[in-house]
């Protein structure tokens, strides 16, 4: 029995070894390692250890039959090697699962098994993100109303954007719609943690650093505010880049409710040549639909009405793509179709074009990434 796993395996730690040992219980283990170039493309950073060092360490493990550096790129960098290997099983972590991998396995007759990331014995849970820099600066999920932070949209009709800052429990892919570019600016400013001070004022500083004088396409302020404001926030816009008011909920029990009903499914990162603003058709009817659906999301979530929250989320998303059709691709729509029966509602992270599928569900969705809301 041949078992295949793939990943970066930078800064090899006990979590990696436990994962390999679990995979090896199914058969002979073969490991495909992401190249330095692939890590740069996906994470927008260089690895701590080069591909040669990572390959040497992985091949030295007694549970590994063989290993190599994958020749492809992106999250599917292993395709050529797997076709040649013909494994019986493709073993992944929940944060390494994607619909593209599942479709690949289906096409090639490979069984896909998703690990639960159980540490060995009494060892602590480990992640490369935590070991690398202990950075506590959050990411941001937009849960409704995206584009309403842009004046060319909110001047047509006032409206809100709903954001949730989430803990950096994993290193989300670059260009994934979770404010990774603004987070990178925040790390340049403040290194590993948000400084003391007024969070809205700090968000304004971050917004200005993200958009220096001469910027032709100003990034929305929802990114900076979504990163820095803890809790569940509704940013209310009216003909401007900065919200005229902000509504916030930071109750611990309510945030726990949100965590239990929001899941992410990994898509391919948005391509560098993706032109989201092509074919844009911003209309008063479309903006009004978006604004009204966002208000419904806010009311339903606060009322803990998951079914209505999900419906409003899908309505908000449909209003978005009616005006910005390049947010979605045939592949994204196929993935949504796969999850329609498993969730109450869905949307794409950020401006779309890739990143993550955001699902609102009343039951746990298999193989999905769970999030943890920032409370302070």
N, C-alpha and C positions, 0 to 999 in steps of 0.2 A: 504494500500500500504506500503510495507516494502522497506526501502532504506538502503544500506550498504556502509560504507566508511572504509578505512583502512589506517594506517600510524603510524609514530612514535609519533608525537605530543609532542616533547620535548620542554621545555620552552614555554608553552601554551601562544599564543599571539592573537592579534585581527584578524590576517589573518586566523588562525585556526577557530576562532569563526565565522567569515564571511563565511568560507567554510562550516562549519556545518549548519549554518542558511540557506544557499542556498540549501544544500542537503535536509534539512528538509522541504523545500517547496514542495517536491515531495511526502512526506509521513512520516511515523514513522521512525526515524533515529536510526540505530544501528552502533556502532563504534568498529572495531577491532584494537587493539593497538599492535604494534610491541614490542616483549619482549626485555629486556636488551641484551640477547644473540644475537638476530637477528640484533640489531643496531650495536653491536660489529662486527658481520660478514659482514654487508653491508657497514658500514662507517669506520670501523677500529678504533673506539673510543667508549668510554663509554658514555651513555647519561648523561646530566646534572641532570635530575630528574629520579629516578628509575621508574620501571614499576608500582609499587604500587602507587607512587605519581601521575604519569601521569593518571592512571586509576581513581584515586579519583577525580582529577580535571575535567576530561572529563565527568564522570558520574554526576558531580554536575551541568553541564550546562542544562538549562531548555529545550533546543531544542533536547537533546539526550534522546531517549527512554531507551536505555541500552548500555552497553559497556563491553568489556572483553579484556584480553591479548590473542592474537592469539597463538595457540599451535604449529604451524609449524615454518619453518625457511625460510630465503631468501625473495625474492620479492613476493612469493606466499605463505606466511606464514598463510594465512587466509582460505585456502581451506576447511579444516575440518569444521570450524565454519559456513562458507557460505553454504555448502551443507546441514548442519543441519537447518540453518535459513530459506533457500529458499526465498531470497529477490526478489523483482520485479525489483529493480534497483541497479546497482553498480555505485557509483558516484566517480569520480577521478579528480584530477588536471591534467593539460597537462604534468607536469613533473612526475606524478605518473602513466601515461598511459604506457602500454606496450602491444605488440602483444600477449604475454602469457595471460594477463588478458582478452583481447578481445576474445581469443579462449576459455578460461574458461567460460566466460559469454555465448558465443554461444553454448557451449556444454550443459550448464545447463539452457538455456532458460531465461537468465537474460539480461535486457536492460542495456547497458553501456552508461553512460552520462559523457562527459568531461567538467569540469568547466573552465571558463576563468580567474579565480583568480581575481575577482573584489572586492576591499576593501569596507567595509561598510561605507556609507555616505561620510564624509570628512576625514576619517581616512587614514593614509599613508599605502602604501604597506608594508607588513612585511614578513620576512622569518627567520626561525630559524638560518640559516647560518649567516645572518647579526647580529642578536642579540647575537649569541653565542660568537663571538670573533672579529667581524669587520676585518677579515683577508682579505687583498687585494691581496695576492699572487695568480697569475692566475693559470688556468689549461692549458693544451696543447692539440690541435687537430693535428694529423698527417693527412695531406690531400693528400699524395701521396709519394711513394718511400720507405715506411717503410721497414726495414732490410738493406737498403743501408748504414746505419751508422755503420754497423758491418763489421770489416775487413775481416771476412771469406766470405763476400758477395762482398764488394767493391774492393777486390783485384782481383776478377775475371773480373770485368769491372767497371770503375768509374761511379758514378751516384749521384743523389741528393735525399734529403728528403725535402718535403715541409711541413712547420709547421705554425700554427696560434695560438698565445696565446689568451685565452679568459677569460673574467672577471668571478669571482666566484659568479655569481648570484644565484647559487644553489650549494648544496653540492653533487657532483657527487659520485657515489658509488666507493668503494675501488675495486682495480683490474678491472678497467673498461677501460683501455687503454688510459686514459687521463693524464698520468704521475702523478697519485695520490701518488705513492711511493716517487718519486723525490720531489713532492710538500711537502710531510710530512717531508722529510729531510730539505727542505728549511725553513719550519716553525720552526724546531728545531734550525736551524742556526740563523734565522732572526726574528722569532716570527710572526708578523702580516703583515709585508711589506718588499719589496725589498729595501735594503739600496742604498744610493747614490753611484755612481761610474760607471765604465765601465761595461756594461751589459755582454759583452762577457767574460771578466775576471771573473766576478761574477759567470757566468755559468760554467766556468772551475773549480772554487772552489766547486760549487755544484756537478759537475761531479766527482771530486776527493773524496768528502765526500760520495757520493753514491757508489763509487768503491774503498774502501780502499785496501792497499796492501794485497795480498792473495785472492782477489775476483776471483772465478773460472769462473763465467759467468758475464762478464762486461756489465752493462746496457748501451744502446746507448746514445751518447751525444745529440741526438735530443730531449731527455726529458728535460735536463737542459737548452739547448738553446731555445727550444720551450716555456718553462715557462718564461724565463727571457727576451727574445728579443721581444719587441712589434711589432705589424704589421704582415705582410705576408712575410715569409722568406724561401728562398731556400738554403739549406745547401749542399754544394758540396763536396763529399767525393772521395778520391782516395787512397786506400790501407792504411787506418788508422782509428783510433777512432774519430779524430777531423777533422772537415771540412777544406779543403784547402782554401776555400773562402765562402763568404755568400752574397747572393743577397737579398735585402730587399725592400719592398714597404710599406710605412706608410702613404700614402695619405688618408685623412679622407673620401673623396668621394668613393675611391676604397674600403676601408674597409667596408663602409656602403653597397656597392654592394655585397661584400662577405657575410655579415650578412643576406642579404635578400635572399640568394640562398643556404645557408648551414643549414641543419636541422639534429637533432639527434632523434633516436628512441631507447628507453631503451630496452636492452636485459638483461638477467641474468648476474651477474658478473662472470668473469672467475673463475672456480673452482680451489681450491688450488692444487688438484691432476691433473690438466690439464697439459699435456706434449706437449707443442707447437712444440718443436724441434724433437720429434719422427717422423720418416718417411720423414725427410728432404731430398730434392733432388735438391741441388743448382747446376745449369748448366750455362754455358756461354750464351746459348740461352735465358734461363729464366731471368738471371740478365740483359741482354741487353734489353729484352722486358720491364722489369720493369723500367730501366733507361730511355728508349725512351718514354714510356708512361708518366713518371713523367715530362719530358721536355715538352710534349704536354699539360699537366695540367697547367704548369706555363705560357706557351704562351697563351693558350685559356682563362685562368682566367684573365690575364692582358689585353687581347683583349676584355674581357667581352662577350665572345662567350660561353654562358651557355651550349648549346647543345654539342659542342665539348669538353668543360670542363668535362661534365658528361661522355661522351664516353671514354675520356682518363682516368678518375677516375676508371671506371669499368675495363678498360684494365689493369691499374696498379694493381688493386685488383686481377684480374685473373692471372696476372703474379706472384703475391705473393703466391696465394694458389696453383699454379702449383708446386712451390718449397717447400711450407710449408703447406701441406694439413690439418694439425691439427689445423690451424687457424679457421676452420669452423666446424660446427656440422650440422646434419640434421635440427635441429630447426632453426639455423641461416639461412640456405639456404631456408627454408620455409618462413621465415620472408622476405628475399630478394625477393622471388617470389611474395609476397603480395604487394610489393612496386614498382616493376618494371614498372608498368604502370603509377605510380604517380611521378616518378623522371627521370632525364636524366642520372644519374649515381649513383653509390653506392660503399661503402667499409665498412670495419669493423674498429673500433677504435683500435689503437695500434696493438699488436700482435694477436688480435682476441681471439677466445675461449669464447667470451661473451663481455660484456661491452655495446657498443652503435653501432647502425647502422648509418653510416654517409651518408646522402643523399644530392645530388646536384640536385636542381630542379628550373625550371623557374616559378613555381607557388607555393604558400604556401601549404605545405603538412599538411593535417588534423592531429591533435593530436601530432604533433612533437614538440620537444624542440627547441626554437630559441636561438642562441648564440650571444654574444656581444664581438667583438674583442677588445683587449687591444691596446690603442693608445699611451701610454707613460709608 
